[in-house]
Amino acid sequence: GTWNVGALIGYNEGGTITNSHYDIDTVLVNDEHMVSLGGIYGDQYADWFGNGKSLDNSDYFGNDGTHYLINDLAGLKNFLGFSDSAESFKLTSSIDLVGLPRFYIPYLSVTEFDGNNYMISNLSLDLAATSFVGFFGSVLGSAVKDIGVTGTVAGSSNVGGLVGYGQSYSLSNAYFSGEVSGNDMVG
C-alpha cells in the first residue's frame, strides 16, 4: 500500500489495542521489516507467543521502585512490547539510534516516560506515506518528561520530532532538534 500501511493495523482512530503484536524480524511491510503499531522484535515475540501471549516487565527491565529502567538500545527495542502498559519507565542513559533507521515508538500509553535528562540521538524516520510519526507516533494519556531527541522525521500527517499526535497527555522539559517534514499537521 501507499498510505497508512502497517503489519497489524494500518490506521486506528479511537480503537483500543491491547496485547496484540507481530514479529518485526519476520513480517514484511511493503517488502521490508519495519516498526509499526503492534510490532515487537523476534526474541520478544517468541517469548510473548510462547508464554500464552503475555510478557513480564521484570524479564526485560530493572526497577528502581517506581520505574522500569531502559538502559540501552536493546532495552528501548524491548520497550515496544510494553508501550501500552499502565507502568512507568525511565531512561538511565542516552541512546544513539544511528544503526537503527526507522525505529520509533508508534504508540505510547504508559503512566510515565521519564527521559531522566538523557537524549535519544540520530532518530531517522523516512515514513512519508505514514501518519502519526515522531519518536512517539501517538501519545495517549501518558506523561512524557525530561527528554531530548535529535534527528530527522518525515511523515504524511500528524508529524512531529518528538510526538506526532497526542491526546490527554502531558509533555514537560522536552525538546527536539533536527528536521521535520510532512503534508498536514506538522510540528
SESERO-731380 format. One record per atom (N, C-alpha, C, CB): residue in three letters; y, x, z. Coordinates in steps of 0.1 Angstrom, whole numbers, padded with zeros to 4 digits, always signed. Glycine has a CB too. Example, Ala and Ser with C-alpha at 12.3 -4.5 7.8 and 13.67 -1.06 7.14 Angstrom:
2
ALA-0057+0132+0078ALA-0045+0123+0078ALA-0033+0132+0078ALA-0045+0113+0090SER-0022+0128+0071SER-0011+0137+0071SER+0000+0129+0079SER-0006+0141+0057
***
This chain:
187
GLY-0012+0008+0000GLY+0000+0000+0000GLY+0012+0009+0000GLY+0000-0009+0012THR+0024+0002-0001THR+0036+0009-0002THR+0046+0006+0009THR+0043+0007-0015TRP+0043-0004+0017TRP+0052-0009+0028TRP+0045-0013+0040TRP+0062-0020+0022ASN+0049-0009+0052ASN+0042-0012+0065ASN+0027-0011+0064ASN+0047-0027+0068VAL+0022+0000+0061VAL+0008+0003+0060VAL+0003+0009+0073VAL+0005+0011+0047GLY-0008+0005+0078GLY-0014+0011+0090GLY-0029+0009+0089GLY-0008+0005+0103ALA-0036+0017+0097ALA-0051+0017+0097ALA-0056+0004+0104ALA-0056+0029+0103LEU-0049+0001+0115LEU-0054-0011+0123LEU-0045-0023+0121LEU-0054-0007+0138ILE-0032-0021+0120ILE-0022-0031+0118ILE-0011-0026+0109ILE-0016-0037+0132GLY-0007-0033+0099GLY+0004-0028+0091GLY+0017-0032+0097GLY+0003-0034+0077TYR+0018-0044+0102TYR+0031-0049+0108TYR+0028-0058+0119TYR+0040-0055+0097ASN+0035-0057+0130ASN+0033-0066+0141ASN+0046-0071+0146ASN+0025-0058+0153GLU+0048-0084+0147GLU+0060-0089+0152GLU+0057-0099+0163GLU+0069-0096+0141GLY+0058-0095+0176GLY+0056-0104+0187GLY+0042-0105+0191GLY+0061-0118+0183GLY+0032-0099+0185GLY+0018-0099+0189GLY+0016-0089+0200GLY+0009-0097+0177THR+0006-0091+0208THR+0001-0082+0218THR-0011-0075+0214THR-0001-0090+0231ILE-0010-0061+0214ILE-0021-0053+0210ILE-0026-0045+0222ILE-0017-0043+0199THR-0038-0048+0227THR-0044-0040+0238THR-0058-0036+0235THR-0044-0049+0251ASN-0061-0024+0240ASN-0075-0018+0239ASN-0081-0019+0225ASN-0084-0025+0249SER-0073-0016+0215SER-0077-0016+0201SER-0073-0003+0194SER-0071-0029+0194HIS-0082+0004+0188HIS-0080+0017+0183HIS-0087+0020+0170HIS-0083+0028+0193TYR-0083+0030+0163TYR-0090+0036+0152TYR-0090+0051+0153TYR-0084+0031+0138ASP-0099+0058+0146ASP-0100+0072+0147ASP-0092+0079+0136ASP-0115+0076+0146ILE-0081+0085+0140ILE-0072+0092+0131ILE-0079+0102+0123ILE-0060+0098+0139ASP-0089+0109+0129ASP-0096+0120+0122ASP-0105+0115+0111ASP-0104+0128+0132THR-0110+0103+0111THR-0119+0098+0101THR-0113+0087+0092THR-0131+0093+0107VAL-0103+0080+0096VAL-0098+0069+0088VAL-0087+0074+0079VAL-0093+0058+0097LEU-0087+0070+0066LEU-0076+0074+0057LEU-0067+0062+0055LEU-0082+0079+0044VAL-0054+0065+0055VAL-0043+0056+0052VAL-0036+0062+0040VAL-0033+0054+0065ASN-0037+0055+0029ASN-0031+0060+0016ASN-0036+0074+0014ASN-0016+0059+0017ASP-0049+0076+0015ASP-0056+0089+0012ASP-0052+0100+0021ASP-0052+0093-0002GLU-0047+0098+0033GLU-0045+0108+0043GLU-0047+0103+0057GLU-0031+0114+0041HIS-0050+0113+0066HIS-0052+0110+0080HIS-0038+0109+0086HIS-0061+0121+0087MET-0034+0098+0092MET-0021+0097+0098MET-0021+0088+0110MET-0011+0091+0087VAL-0011+0091+0118VAL-0009+0083+0130VAL-0002+0070+0127VAL+0000+0091+0141SER-0007+0059+0132SER-0001+0046+0131SER-0005+0038+0143SER-0004+0039+0117LEU+0000+0026+0144LEU-0003+0018+0156LEU-0018+0017+0158LEU+0003+0004+0153GLY-0022+0020+0170GLY-0036+0020+0175GLY-0044+0032+0172GLY-0043+0008+0167GLY-0038+0042+0166GLY-0046+0055+0163GLY-0048+0064+0175GLY-0039+0062+0152ILE-0060+0069+0176ILE-0062+0080+0186ILE-0071+0090+0179ILE-0069+0074+0199TYR-0071+0102+0184TYR-0079+0113+0177TYR-0093+0112+0181TYR-0073+0126+0181GLY-0102+0119+0172GLY-0116+0118+0172GLY-0123+0119+0185GLY-0121+0128+0164ASP-0121+0129+0193ASP-0128+0131+0206ASP-0125+0119+0215ASP-0124+0144+0213GLN-0112+0115+0216GLN-0108+0104+0225GLN-0114+0091+0219GLN-0093+0103+0226TYR-0114+0089+0206TYR-0120+0077+0201TYR-0135+0076+0204TYR-0118+0077+0185ALA-0142+0087+0203ALA-0157+0087+0206ALA-0158+0084+0221ALA-0163+0101+0203ASP-0150+0089+0230ASP-0150+0086+0244ASP-0148+0071+0246ASP-0140+0095+0252TRP-0137+0066+0240TRP-0134+0052+0242TRP-0145+0043+0237TRP-0121+0049+0234PHE-0150+0046+0225PHE-0161+0037+0219PHE-0174+0038+0227PHE-0163+0041+0205GLY-0177+0051+0231GLY-0189+0053+0238GLY-0190+0048+0253GLY-0192+0068+0238ASN-0178+0046+0258ASN-0177+0041+0272ASN-0173+0026+0273ASN-0167+0049+0280GLY-0179+0019+0264GLY-0176+0004+0264GLY-0162+0000+0261GLY-0180-0001+0278LYS-0156+0008+0253LYS-0142+0006+0249LYS-0132+0007+0260LYS-0141-0007+0241SER-0134+0017+0268SER-0124+0020+0279SER-0122+0035+0280SER-0129+0014+0292LEU-0110+0038+0284LEU-0106+0052+0287LEU-0101+0053+0301LEU-0095+0057+0277ASP-0103+0064+0308ASP-0098+0066+0321ASP-0087+0077+0321ASP-0110+0071+0331ASN-0075+0074+0326ASN-0064+0083+0326ASN-0068+0097+0333ASN-0052+0077+0334SER-0076+0096+0344SER-0079+0108+0351SER-0088+0118+0343SER-0086+0104+0364ASP-0094+0113+0332ASP-0102+0122+0324ASP-0093+0131+0315ASP-0112+0114+0316TYR-0081+0127+0314TYR-0072+0134+0304TYR-0060+0140+0310TYR-0068+0124+0294PHE-0055+0135+0322PHE-0043+0140+0328PHE-0044+0142+0343PHE-0032+0129+0325GLY-0037+0152+0347GLY-0035+0154+0362GLY-0025+0144+0366GLY-0030+0169+0365ASN-0023+0143+0379ASN-0015+0133+0385ASN-0007+0139+0397ASN-0023+0121+0390ASP+0006+0136+0397ASP+0015+0141+0408ASP+0017+0130+0419ASP+0028+0145+0403GLY+0009+0119+0419GLY+0010+0109+0429GLY+0017+0096+0423GLY+0017+0114+0441THR+0027+0099+0414THR+0034+0087+0407THR+0033+0087+0392THR+0048+0087+0412HIS+0030+0099+0386HIS+0030+0100+0372HIS+0017+0107+0367HIS+0042+0108+0367TYR+0012+0104+0356TYR+0002+0112+0349TYR+0009+0122+0341TYR-0007+0103+0339LEU+0004+0135+0341LEU+0012+0146+0337LEU+0007+0151+0323LEU+0010+0158+0346ILE+0016+0152+0314ILE+0014+0156+0300ILE+0018+0171+0299ILE+0021+0147+0289ASN+0009+0180+0298ASN+0011+0194+0299ASN+0014+0201+0286ASN+0000+0201+0306ASP+0008+0196+0275ASP+0008+0204+0263ASP+0006+0194+0251ASP-0002+0215+0263LEU+0005+0200+0239LEU+0003+0192+0227LEU-0010+0184+0227LEU+0003+0201+0215ALA-0021+0189+0233ALA-0033+0182+0234ALA-0031+0170+0243ALA-0044+0191+0240GLY-0023+0171+0254GLY-0020+0160+0263GLY-0012+0150+0256GLY-0013+0165+0275LEU-0002+0154+0248LEU+0006+0144+0240LEU-0002+0137+0230LEU+0018+0152+0233LYS-0012+0143+0224LYS-0021+0136+0215LYS-0029+0126+0222LYS-0029+0146+0207ASN-0034+0130+0234ASN-0042+0121+0242ASN-0034+0109+0247ASN-0049+0129+0253PHE-0021+0111+0249PHE-0013+0100+0254PHE-0013+0088+0244PHE+0002+0105+0255LEU-0017+0090+0232LEU-0017+0079+0222LEU-0027+0068+0228LEU-0022+0083+0209GLY-0037+0072+0234GLY-0047+0062+0240GLY-0042+0055+0252GLY-0060+0069+0243PHE-0031+0059+0257PHE-0025+0053+0270PHE-0011+0048+0268PHE-0026+0062+0281SER-0006+0048+0256SER+0008+0045+0254SER+0011+0030+0256SER+0013+0049+0240ASP+0001+0022+0259ASP+0003+0008+0262ASP-0002+0004+0276ASP-0004-0001+0251SER-0003+0014+0284SER-0008+0011+0298SER+0003+0009+0308SER-0017+0023+0303ALA+0000+0003+0319ALA+0010+0000+0329ALA+0011+0011+0339ALA+0007-0013+0337GLU+0012+0024+0333GLU+0013+0036+0342GLU+0025+0043+0338GLU+0000+0045+0339SER+0028+0054+0346SER+0040+0062+0343SER+0035+0076+0340SER+0049+0063+0356PHE+0042+0083+0330PHE+0038+0096+0325PHE+0050+0105+0326PHE+0033+0095+0311LYS+0047+0118+0327LYS+0058+0128+0328LYS+0054+0141+0321LYS+0061+0131+0343LEU+0063+0146+0313LEU+0061+0159+0307LEU+0062+0170+0317LEU+0071+0162+0295THR+0054+0181+0316THR+0055+0192+0325THR+0059+0205+0318THR+0042+0194+0332SER+0062+0204+0305SER+0067+0215+0297SER+0072+0210+0284SER+0055+0225+0294SER+0080+0218+0277SER+0084+0214+0263SER+0072+0215+0254SER+0096+0224+0259ILE+0073+0207+0243ILE+0062+0207+0234ILE+0067+0208+0219ILE+0053+0194+0235ASP+0061+0218+0212ASP+0065+0221+0198ASP+0056+0214+0189ASP+0066+0236+0196LEU+0061+0205+0180LEU+0052+0198+0170LEU+0052+0205+0157LEU+0057+0184+0169VAL+0056+0217+0156VAL+0056+0224+0143VAL+0043+0224+0135VAL+0060+0239+0145GLY+0032+0224+0141GLY+0019+0224+0134GLY+0013+0210+0133GLY+0009+0232+0141LEU+0021+0199+0136LEU+0016+0186+0136LEU+0026+0176+0130LEU+0012+0181+0150PRO+0028+0178+0116PRO+0038+0169+0110PRO+0033+0154+0110PRO+0040+0173+0095ARG+0042+0145+0110ARG+0039+0131+0110ARG+0033+0126+0123ARG+0030+0127+0099PHE+0034+0134+0134PHE+0029+0129+0147PHE+0041+0122+0154PHE+0024+0140+0155TYR+0038+0110+0159TYR+0048+0103+0167TYR+0040+0093+0176TYR+0058+0096+0159ILE+0047+0086+0185ILE+0041+0076+0194ILE+0045+0063+0188ILE+0045+0078+0209PRO+0037+0056+0180PRO+0041+0044+0173PRO+0045+0033+0182PRO+0030+0039+0164TYR+0039+0032+0194TYR+0041+0021+0203TYR+0041+0026+0218TYR+0031+0010+0201LEU+0052+0023+0225LEU+0053+0027+0239LEU+0056+0015+0247LEU+0064+0038+0241SER+0047+0012+0256SER+0048+0001+0266SER+0042+0005+0279SER+0042-0012+0260VAL+0047+0016+0284VAL+0043+0021+0298VAL+0054+0017+0308VAL+0040+0036+0297THR+0051+0019+0320THR+0062+0017+0330THR+0073+0027+0328THR+0056+0018+0344GLU+0070+0040+0328GLU+0080+0050+0326GLU+0074+0062+0318GLU+0085+0055+0340PHE+0083+0068+0310PHE+0080+0080+0303PHE+0091+0090+0307PHE+0079+0079+0287ASP+0088+0099+0316ASP+0098+0108+0321ASP+0097+0122+0314ASP+0096+0110+0337GLY+0107+0125+0306GLY+0107+0138+0299GLY+0109+0150+0308GLY+0117+0138+0289ASN+0113+0147+0321ASN+0114+0158+0331ASN+0123+0169+0326ASN+0100+0163+0335ASN+0133+0166+0318ASN+0143+0175+0312ASN+0136+0185+0303ASN+0150+0182+0323TYR+0125+0182+0297TYR+0119+0190+0287TYR+0122+0184+0273TYR+0103+0191+0289MET+0118+0192+0263MET+0121+0189+0249MET+0109+0188+0240MET+0131+0199+0244ILE+0109+0179+0231ILE+0099+0178+0220ILE+0106+0184+0208ILE+0094+0163+0218SER+0102+0194+0202SER+0109+0201+0191SER+0100+0200+0178SER+0112+0215+0194ASN+0107+0201+0167ASN+0102+0201+0154ASN+0094+0188+0150ASN+0092+0213+0153LEU+0099+0177+0155LEU+0094+0164+0150LEU+0097+0163+0135LEU+0101+0152+0158SER+0087+0160+0128SER+0088+0159+0113SER+0081+0147+0108SER+0081+0172+0107LEU+0089+0136+0106LEU+0083+0123+0102LEU+0089+0120+0088LEU+0087+0112+0112ASP+0081+0120+0078ASP+0085+0116+0065ASP+0076+0104+0062ASP+0082+0128+0054LEU+0081+0092+0066LEU+0074+0080+0065LEU+0084+0069+0059LEU+0069+0075+0079ALA+0088+0073+0047ALA+0099+0065+0040ALA+0095+0050+0037ALA+0102+0071+0027ALA+0082+0047+0037ALA+0078+0033+0035ALA+0074+0026+0047ALA+0066+0033+0025THR+0077+0032+0059THR+0072+0027+0072THR+0084+0022+0080THR+0064+0037+0080SER+0083+0011+0087SER+0093+0006+0096SER+0089+0010+0110SER+0095-0009+0095PHE+0099+0010+0119PHE+0097+0013+0133PHE+0093+0027+0135PHE+0087+0003+0140VAL+0102+0036+0131VAL+0099+0051+0131VAL+0109+0058+0140VAL+0099+0056+0117GLY+0104+0067+0148GLY+0111+0076+0157GLY+0101+0083+0165GLY+0122+0068+0166PHE+0105+0092+0174PHE+0095+0099+0182PHE+0087+0088+0189PHE+0101+0108+0193PHE+0094+0077+0194PHE+0088+0065+0198PHE+0091+0055+0188PHE+0093+0061+0213GLY+0081+0050+0180GLY+0084+0040+0170GLY+0089+0027+0175GLY+0071+0037+0162SER+0083+0021+0185SER+0087+0009+0192SER+0086+0011+0207SER+0079-0004+0187VAL+0096+0007+0214VAL+0095+0008+0229VAL+0098-0006+0234VAL+0106+0018+0234LEU+0088-0011+0241LEU+0088-0024+0247LEU+0086-0024+0262LEU+0078-0033+0240GLY+0097-0027+0269GLY+0096-0028+0284GLY+0094-0015+0291GLY+0085-0037+0287SER+0097-0004+0286SER+0095+0009+0292SER+0108+0015+0296SER+0087+0019+0283ALA+0108+0024+0306ALA+0119+0032+0310ALA+0116+0046+0304ALA+0121+0033+0325VAL+0125+0051+0296VAL+0124+0065+0290VAL+0136+0073+0295VAL+0124+0064+0274LYS+0133+0084+0301LYS+0144+0092+0306LYS+0142+0107+0305LYS+0146+0088+0321ASP+0153+0114+0306ASP+0154+0129+0308ASP+0145+0136+0297ASP+0148+0133+0321ILE+0148+0133+0284ILE+0140+0139+0273ILE+0150+0142+0262ILE+0129+0129+0268GLY+0147+0153+0255GLY+0153+0157+0243GLY+0143+0159+0232GLY+0161+0170+0245VAL+0147+0155+0219VAL+0139+0156+0208VAL+0147+0162+0196VAL+0133+0142+0204THR+0141+0171+0189THR+0148+0177+0177THR+0138+0176+0165THR+0152+0192+0180GLY+0144+0174+0153GLY+0136+0174+0141GLY+0142+0165+0130GLY+0123+0169+0144THR+0134+0160+0121THR+0138+0151+0111THR+0129+0139+0110THR+0137+0159+0097VAL+0136+0128+0108VAL+0129+0115+0108VAL+0134+0107+0095VAL+0132+0107+0121ALA+0124+0103+0087ALA+0127+0094+0076ALA+0118+0082+0076ALA+0126+0102+0062GLY+0124+0070+0075GLY+0116+0058+0075GLY+0123+0047+0067GLY+0114+0053+0090SER+0117+0035+0067SER+0123+0024+0060SER+0134+0017+0068SER+0112+0014+0055SER+0130+0009+0078SER+0139+0002+0086SER+0135+0004+0101SER+0139-0013+0082ASN+0145+0001+0110ASN+0143+0004+0124ASN+0139+0018+0126ASN+0133-0006+0130VAL+0148+0027+0122VAL+0145+0042+0122VAL+0155+0048+0132VAL+0146+0048+0108GLY+0150+0057+0141GLY+0159+0064+0150GLY+0152+0078+0153GLY+0162+0057+0163GLY+0160+0087+0157GLY+0154+0100+0160GLY+0145+0099+0173GLY+0165+0110+0163LEU+0150+0092+0183LEU+0142+0091+0195LEU+0134+0078+0195LEU+0151+0092+0207VAL+0141+0067+0192VAL+0135+0053+0193VAL+0138+0046+0180VAL+0140+0045+0205GLY+0128+0041+0173GLY+0130+0033+0161GLY+0135+0019+0164GLY+0118+0033+0152TYR+0128+0013+0173TYR+0131-0001+0177TYR+0128-0002+0192TYR+0122-0011+0169GLY+0137-0009+0199GLY+0135-0011+0213GLY+0138-0025+0218GLY+0144-0002+0221GLN+0130-0030+0227GLN+0132-0043+0233GLN+0130-0043+0248GLN+0123-0054+0226SER+0139-0048+0256SER+0137-0048+0270SER+0133-0035+0276SER+0127-0059+0274TYR+0140-0024+0272TYR+0137-0011+0277TYR+0150-0004+0282TYR+0131-0002+0266SER+0148+0007+0289SER+0160+0015+0293SER+0158+0029+0288SER+0161+0015+0309LEU+0169+0035+0285LEU+0170+0049+0280LEU+0181+0056+0287LEU+0172+0049+0264SER+0178+0067+0294SER+0188+0074+0301SER+0186+0089+0300SER+0188+0070+0316ASN+0197+0096+0300ASN+0197+0111+0299ASN+0188+0116+0288ASN+0192+0117+0313ALA+0190+0110+0276ALA+0181+0114+0265ALA+0190+0118+0253ALA+0171+0102+0261TYR+0184+0126+0244TYR+0192+0129+0232TYR+0182+0132+0220TYR+0201+0141+0234PHE+0188+0131+0208PHE+0181+0136+0196PHE+0190+0145+0188PHE+0176+0124+0187SER+0185+0155+0183SER+0193+0164+0174SER+0185+0167+0161SER+0197+0177+0181GLY+0191+0164+0150GLY+0185+0166+0137GLY+0190+0157+0127GLY+0170+0165+0139GLU+0181+0153+0117GLU+0184+0144+0107GLU+0176+0131+0107GLU+0183+0151+0093VAL+0183+0120+0105VAL+0176+0107+0104VAL+0180+0100+0092VAL+0179+0098+0117SER+0170+0094+0084SER+0174+0086+0073SER+0165+0074+0071SER+0173+0095+0060GLY+0170+0064+0065GLY+0163+0052+0063GLY+0171+0042+0054GLY+0159+0045+0076ASN+0166+0030+0053ASN+0173+0020+0044ASN+0180+0009+0052ASN+0163+0013+0036ASP+0175+0006+0064ASP+0181-0005+0071ASP+0179-0003+0086ASP+0175-0019+0067MET+0190-0005+0094MET+0189-0004+0109MET+0185+0010+0112MET+0180-0014+0115VAL+0194+0020+0109VAL+0191+0034+0111VAL+0201+0040+0122VAL+0192+0042+0098GLY+0195+0047+0131GLY+0204+0053+0141GLY+0200+0068+0145GLY+0204+0045+0154
***
